[in-house]
């Protein structure tokens, strides 16, 4: 892991190097490392070949491989690496990551001259030389995206297909899938309705949302098959892809399939449209009303329902299923008690069909709405209606068992409880307790890999490259190499890899890899639940008067103990503290000299994180569930979720019906971690369910929660 001193040194080196290149640029680490000021990509390097600049050459020679590699990595990300002819020659021949610099150089050349056959051949040779390595997978993927428009234009699609078929991980990446569809239909005068529906199903799926290449496919599709346009518009509106949806709307208007003035008003200003027509809704165009209803779901649900009711008798089965499914879905997320009523109006096929943008999520929220009402009969029915791949997930397996148990079908319930294999997880613990079994993972006997096996894992080339990336603070790149390295390992080999990671202080990898092994072998508790930074965590937890096991449980989930971790939304350090929160905490602690960059320092991060947890407990009824939710989603949201409860609610039900998927999973994992950490210290509880307790609709008193 990079030290602050090393990062400061690297930053200074890049500043000097770039100044030597004749540009006033500032260096930024990648998103996975500690942030600095962004590189000014508008500046143009004065020297066409910096490697011929004697000052640059001298400066590069004076630095170690790590510093030079980070420079070339940043130059590649900012599309400036083409200014170096062969950057890898600046690195030692035995440097582990040297070939990445070569790959970046080739890709940079391909971006500049995609039709240069010499560059293409060099890339083909490079891929062949690195076949079986993650680097080959990476360069194949990036090269495909560079070359797709060229191969499409030159009708060389067999080359695209051949390269794509060699991919192991990225073959079904949305951009590659959509490029393939685009090539197939872009020159077609007509396609069958079946093919059109299949394409529509593909690009409408949530994982394809917002993809630029898929947007091209959409444009071609609706031109060939205008009958698909309204379906596409409805889905895009639900996905909040409003710019693309507006394009489709304009297409429909141009084709005289919608009245221009009212359709645009309903889409662009649904509130105004509703106020203009609320007393004469039935007189409005059916499809304009549908547009208005979908747009109003994000403005005023009751208005949306009124519009939906006005058009309901004109809807076919698919239209009704999607519209009332959307209204029920939105209501359930916002914890509106009318959600089940609106789901019911969609009929037995609610949430399904071509107009439904999030069918799986919609059906799951129907089940959560029933769970929130503790309508066990409906819950049992709704879980049975989930897709099989979803219904078998731990959460729905547990709630299926609970519903059956509440309905008096105890033996069948026990079968479902038993089908959840792991006691490490939130629902594994609840299921084990329901069966009367221990809900703790740790046992008396554990399995360890041999020293020889651990040493062998340490020789794995992908794992070694992963560690090299981690040492540079490039965690995203490291994770990719690591996952590639263990992808074909059997459980015993993964155990050896996890133990090697532990020996190298890569706790994030020892935990993640160990989790995959834990279903097959009983592992040492410390492998899955390590306790680093024990002195600091114990000290600051005591200072804040909070449970140290809770801090460990949270930190394990937040950062996997990566001190330099930064999330996609900007949370920083071991306890993933947002910059605004850090400033607020500093103010509460009266630290006038607080500097934002110090949040990565272990002491500061733990001090601020534990202080904030104490504040959340005091504010949120002294309840560990609410405080944990508040740490992830903010205390105001946690308070609103509490206040919206119809009655005193079981803790597990409250957690499962948290509107944010990330927060819901986060709370479950943190609490499961907490009891495991406590058990590892000899602090056990008789009942996990009782420990979770109940949540009152309003805070009554502050109760200190510990194990």
N, C-alpha and C positions, 0 to 999 in steps of 0.2 A: 504494500500500500504506500502511495506517495506521501512523503512528509511535506509539511508546509514549506520548509526550507527548499526542498527539491523543486516544488512547483514554482516558487518565487524565482529560483535560479533559471529554470526553463523559460519562464515568462520573459526575464531580462534578456536571455540569449536570443529569443525570437524577435524582440524589439530591435536589438542591435543588428541582427541578420537582415531583417526587412528594411531597416534604414539603409544598410549597405546596398540593398537592391534598388534603392532610389525611390521607395514608397513609404509614406508615413502611415504605417499600418499597425494595428494592435492585435495581438494573438488571443484566440479564444480556445479553451479546451473543448473537447467534444462534450455532448450533452451528458455523458456518463461520468465526467470528471468535474472538478471544481471550476465554476464559471469565471470568466474574465470579460473584458470589453470585447464586443464582436469585431471580427476582421472586416475592414472596410473594402468590400469587393469592388467598389467603384473606382478605386485607385488602379492605375495601370503601371506595371513595373516598367521602368525605363529601359532596362537591359533586356534585349531579346533572348540572350543566353546567359543567365546569371552565373552559370558554372564557369564562364570565361572571365568573370570578374575576379581579379586576384584577391580583393578584400573578402569576397564571399567564400572563395576557396579556402583561404587561410582561416577564416572563422569556422567553417565547417570542420576542417581538419582538427581544430582545437577542441571540438566537442566529442562527447562519447556517443555511442550508437543510439542510446535511448533518446537523447536530446535531438539528434538528427532525425530519428524516426518520427518523433512527435511533430517536428517541423514539416516533414514530407506528408504526414497524415493530414495535417491541417491544410497544407497547400492543395492536396487532392480534394478535400471537402469543399474548398473554396474555388475549385476549378482553376488552379494556377500551377498545377504540377507540370503541365506541358512545357513550362519554361525551362525545365530541367530535362535534358535528353535521356539520361540514364541515372536517375537518382539513387538507385540501389547500389551503384558503384561507390557511393560515399559511405556505405555501411560495410562492416567487416563481413567477410565471406561466411563466417560461421555464426553470424547473428541470427537468432531464431526467427525473427520476423522480417528478414531481408526480402523474402519473396513477395511479401505484401507490397513493398515499395515498387517492385517490378510490375506486379499486377495493376497497381494504381497508375503507373506510368503508361502501360498499354491501354488501359481504359481511357485515360486522358487523351491519348493519341487517337483512339477510336472516336471519341466525341468530336475531336477537331476534324478528322478525315474518315468518316465512317465507311466510305467506299474505297479506301486505300487497301488494295489487295495484300500488300506487304504486311500491313498492320494486322489484317485479318489472319494471315498465315501465322504470324508471331503469336497471336492470341490462341489460335488452334493448337500450336505446339506447346504453349505454356499450359493449357488445360490438360493436354495429354501427359505432360511431364508431372502434373500434380493430381492426376486422376486418383480418386479415393480420398483426397483431402478436402477439408471444408473450403479452402481457398478456391478450388476448382468449381465448387458449387456456387460460391459467391461471384466469381468472375463470369461464369456461364449466365447467371441471372442478370447481372448488370449489362453484359454484352448483348443479351437478347433484347433488353429494353432499348439499347442504343441502336441496334440493327433492325428492329422490327419495322420501322417505317421504310427503310431502304429495301429490305427483302420483300416487303409488301409492294412497293412501287415497281420493283424489278421482277415481280412474280417469281421470287425464289423461296416460296413458302416451305418447300421441302427442307430447306436448310434450317429454317426456324423450328420446324417440327422435330427435326433430328436432334438439334441442340437441346430443345425443351424436354424431349424424352429421356435425356441423360440426367436430368435433375432428379434428386431424391427428395428434397424438402420443398422446393419452390415451384414445382410443376403446376400446382393449382393456385398460384398467386393470382389475385384478381386481375392485375394488369396483363399477365400472360394469357389468361383465359380470354379476356376481352379483346386482346390483339388478335387472337386466333378467330374469334367470332367476327371481328371487324373485317378481317381478310376474306372470310367466307362469304359475307353478305354485301360488302361495299360495292361490288360490281354486278350484283344480282338485280334483275328487273322484277323478280317475284320470288317469294318463298311460301312454303305451305303454312297453313294456319298452325299445324302442329309444331313446326320448327319455330315459328314466331312466338308461340306460347312458351316453348322451352327456353328461348333466348330471354324472353321477358321474365320468366321465373328466375333465371340466373342473375341478371342485372338488378332485379328487384330485391334480391336477398340482402340482409343487413350487412354482410361482410363486403359487399361490393359498393356500399354506399359512398358517394363522393369521389369515386375513382374517375380520373380524367379520361382514360381510354374507354371505360364503360359508357361515359357520357357520349363519346363518339358513336359507339354502337347504338345507343338509344336514338340518336339523331337519324342514323341510317334506317333503323328498324321502323320508326314511326312514319318515315317517308315511304318505305316499301309497303308497310301495313298500317295505314292510318287508324285502323280499328283498335290498335294497341295503345294509342296515344292517351286516351282518357285513363286507362288503367295505370299507365306510367305516371301520369299527373297526380293521381290519387296517392300512389305509393311515395313519390318524391315529396309530396306535401306532408305526409306523415313522418317522413324521415328528416324533415326540416331542411331539405336541399332546395331552397326557395329559388335560387338563381336558375337552376336547371329546370325546375318546375315551371317557372315563368316562361322559359323558352318553349316548353311543350304547350303551355296555355296559348301562347301567341300562334303556334302552329295550328292548333284547333280553331282558333278564331279566323286565321287566314283561310282555312279550309271550309269556313262557314259552318262549323260544327258546334259553335257556341256563339251567343250574342255578345259582341265585343264589349260594350260599355258595362253591362251588368257583371259579366264574367271577370273582367279586370277589377272592378270594384270589390266583388266578393273575395277575390284573391288578395289584392293589395291592401284593402282596408275593410276587413270583414266586420268590424264593429260598426263602421259607418253604414255598410250595406244592411246590417241587421236593423239598425235604428231607422233606416229608410223604409224597410219592408216588413217590420215586425207585425204590423196589423193586417198584412195582406200576403203572408208567406205562401199560401196555397196558389197564388196567381203567378208565382215566379217559375222560371224554367227549372226543370228537375235537376239538370246537371249543374246549373249555377248554384242551386240549393245544396247540392252535395259538396261542391267546392267550399261554399260558405261554412257548412257544418264542420268539415275537416279543419278549416283554418280557425274556426271559433273554439276548437278544443284546446287551443293554446292561449285563448283569450278569456273566455267565459263559458264554462261547461254547461251551465243552465241554458244559455242562449243556444249553444250547439244542440242541446237536446230538443229544444223547441223547434229548431229548423229540421232536425231529424224526424221528429214526430209529424211534421207537416208533409214530409216527402215519403214517409214510410210505406204507404200503400202503393206507391209507384215503383218500389224497389224490387229487383229480382233477388233470388236467394243469396247470390254472391255479394251483391251490393249491401243487402241487409246484414249479412254476417260480418262484413268488414266494418261498416259504419257503427253498429251497436257494439261490436267488439272493441273498436277504438274508443268509444265513449266509456265503456266499462273499464277498459285498461287505464285510461287517464284518471278516471274516478278512483280506481283501486290504488294507483300510485299516490294520489293525493288524499287517500284514506277517507274517501267520501262514502258514507254508508249506503248510498244508492247504487253503488257499483254492481252488486249482484242483480239488482232489478234491471239495469241496462244491459248487462251481459245476457240476461234471459231473453230480452227482446231480439237478440241476434239469432235465436233458434239453436238447434242442436249442432249446427255447423259454425257457430260463432267463432270469430278470430281466424277462420281459415278461408281459402280461396284466393284468387288472383289479386284482389284489392287489399288484402291484409299485408301490411308492411312488416310487422313483427309478430308472426303467428305464434311462435314458441313462447315468447315473453308474454304475449296477450293471454294465452291459456294458463301460464303459470300464475299470472296475477289474478285470474279468475279463482284459482285454487287458494291463493293467499287471501282474497277477499272473504272466501268462506271460512278460512282458518281464523281470520281476525274476528269474525262473528261467532266462532266456535260452533259452526254448523257442520257437525261431523259427518252427517249423511251426505250432504252436498259435497263436502271435501273429498270423501271417498269416491264419489262419482266423478268429480272433476279430475282427480289424479288418474283415474282409470282412462280418462279421455286424453291425457297427455301423450305425445309421441313416445314410443317405447324407450328411445335413447335418453329422453328427459326423465321419464317416470322412474328409471332405475337409479337415478342419482341419489346420493345419501339423504338429502333433505326430504325428497318426496317418498323415499322408502320408509323413512322414520315416520313422517306424518300419515302415510298410508296405514302403518302399523298402529299409530295412535288412534286414528279414526276407527279402525276395526276394533281396537280395544274398548274405545268409548261406546261402540255399538254392541258390545257384548261378545264379540267374536275373538276370544282370548287366544285360542290355539293358532288361528290363522295369523293373528297379530304377532305372536311369538316367532312365527316363521319369517316374517318380514324383518323383525328386530334382529334375528340371527343372521340375516343376509348382509348386514353391515359388518364387514370384517374387522375394521380397525377401531381400536379404542382410543387412538391418539386424537381423532377428530372430534369436533363439537357433537355431531350427531352419533358418532360411534360411542361416545361417552353416555349420551342419553339412552341409546339403545341397550348398551351393556347394563346400565342401571335398571332399566325396565325388565331385564331378564334376571336381575338379582346377581349379576356378575360384577367383578371389579372393573372400574372404568379408568384404571391407570395403565399406562403402557409398560412401565418398567417392571421387570420380573427379576427373579433370582439368577437365572442362567442367561448368558449372552454369548453371542458368536462374534469372533474377531477374525479378520484376515491374517494370514501368516505374514511375517516380515518379508519373505520373498515375494509374495503377491503384492504387497504395498510397494516394494521397490520396483516391481515390474510395472505397476500403474504409473509410477513416477517417470518411467521411460517412454510412456505413450506420447507420441509427438504432438497430438492435438492438445493434450492436457498441459504439456510443457509450453506450448504456444499460448494457451489460455492464461497460464500463470504469468507469462511475460507481458501479456496485455494488462492483467490485473496490477502488476507492478508499476505500470505506467498510468494507472487510473482509468484505463479504457475498458470499462466493465461490460458494455454492450458487446464489443468485439470479443472479449474474453468469454462471455457467456455462450456466444455462438460456437467458438472453438470447443469449449467444454462439452456442450450438448452433443456436438458432432462426435467428439471422442468417446462418449459413453453410449452412443445410440444403439450399438449392437452388443454391448456387454451383457453377460448374464448376471444374475443377482450377486454371486460371489465376487465377480470382477468389479461390479459397481461398489460393493462394500470396500474392496481394497482401494478403489479410487477415492471413496469418501474418507477413508482413514489417511490416505496420502494428503488429501486436501486439509484435513485437520492438522496434520504434522507441519504443513506449510502455512498455517494460520489463515487458510482460506475458508473461514467458517461458513460463509454463504454457500460454498460448494459442498462442504461436508454435510451441511443440513439438507440442502436440496437433493443431493445424491443419496444420502442416507434415507430420506423419506421413501424413495423408490424401492429401497431394500427392506424396509421395516415390515412390509407385508409378508416377506418370505422368511426373514430371520429375526430373532430377538436381539436387538442391538444395545450396546452400551448407552445408558441414558444420556451421558455427557456428549455423545456424538450428535444426538438429535437436539439436545437442550443444553448447549454450552453456557458457561457463565463468565464471559470475558469482562474486563473492566470492573471486576468485583469490588475493589476498594472504592472506586468513584461512585458506582451505582449504590452500594450500601450506604455510603456517606450522604449522598444527596437524597436518597429515598427516606432516610431517617430524618434529615433536615426538613423535608416536606411532609413528614408524617404520613407516608403512603406505603403500601405493601411492595416490598422490593421484588417479589415474584411477578407482580403485575407489570412493573417496569421491564423486567426481563421478557415477559410474554409479549409486551407491546413492541419492544425493540427487536425481538426476533422476527416479528411480522413486518415491522416498518422498514428495516434496512438490512436484515440478516447480518447485523453487526459490521456493516461497511461504513466506516467513519466518513468517507468522502462521498457517500451516496447522495444523488440528487434525483428527485422524481420528475416526471414529465410536466408537473404543474409548478415545480420550483421549490419543493420542500427539501430541506437540507440536513445532512448528518445522520448520526445514529438514531435519533428520535424524530427525524424528518419534520423539522420545524419550518414553517413558512416564514419568509422574510418579514411580512407585516406582523405576524405573531411574535417573532423574535424582538422586534422593536417595541411591541406592547409589553412584553415580559420585562425587557430592560427598563422600561419606564416604571413598571410596578416595583422593580427591585431597586429603583433609583440609581441606576448605573449610567451616569452622565457621559462616560467615556466609551460606551459600547460601540464597537465597530462591526458592521454586518458580517465581514469575512471571518470573524472569530467564532461564528456559529459552528464551523467545522471542527473546532478544537474540542476534544473529548470532554474535558471538564465543563466548558461552557455549554455544550449541547445537552449534557445530562442534567446540569443544574437548571437550565431553562425548561427542559422537557418535564422534569419532575415538579418544578414549580407550577407549570401550567396544568399538570394533572391534578395537583392539589386544588388549584383554582376551580377546575371543572367539577371536582367532587363537591366542593362547597356550594357551587352554583346549581348542581343538578341532583338535588335530593340526597346527596351522599351515596349515590347509586353507581356501582362500578360499570353496569351495562350502559347507562346513560352517559357517564363520563367517557367511556371508551368510544362510544358513537360520536360524542362531541369532539373528541380529539381528532377523529378522522373527517367528520363532516361539518364541524362547527357547533358550538353550544346552542346557538339559536335554533338550528334545525332539530337538534336533539330535544330541546324544550317543546317545539311545535309537535313533534311526533308523540311526545308524552301527553301533551295537552289534548291531542286528538283522540285518545283512547276512549272507547265507549264505556269502559268499566275497568276495574282492576284486572290486569292481564298478566298471564304467565310470562315470565321472562323470555323463554324460548319462542313463544308466539310473537312477542313484541319484536324480537330480533329478526325472525323470519319475514316479518312484514315491514322491515325498514325499506323505504322506497329506493335507496341507492344500492345497486348490486355490490359495488366496491365496499361500501360501509358495512353492509350486511355480512359479507364474507370476512371482512376485517374484524368485526366484533366477535364473530364465531371463533376465528383463529386465535385472537388475542386471549380470549377467556379460556379456551382449551389449553393454550400454552401456559397460562397462569397457573392452573391447577397442576399441570405436569411439573412446572418449576418448583411449586410448593412441595409436591410429593417427593421430589428429588432431595429436598431438605428435611424430609421426615414430617412435613406438615400436611396431613391428610384431612379430607372432609368426608362425612358419611354419605352425603347425597349431592350430586352435581346439580340436579334439578332444583333442590331446595336452596342450594348456594346461589343459583341464578335468581331465585325468588320471584316476586311479582313486581310489576310496575303500576304505580298509581297514576290516574289521569292527571293529578296535580300533586306537587311536592307537599308533603306533610311535615317532615322533619329531616334533619341531617343525621344520617346514620353512617358511621365509619365502617367501610367494608374491607375486611381482611380475610385471609385464610388461616 
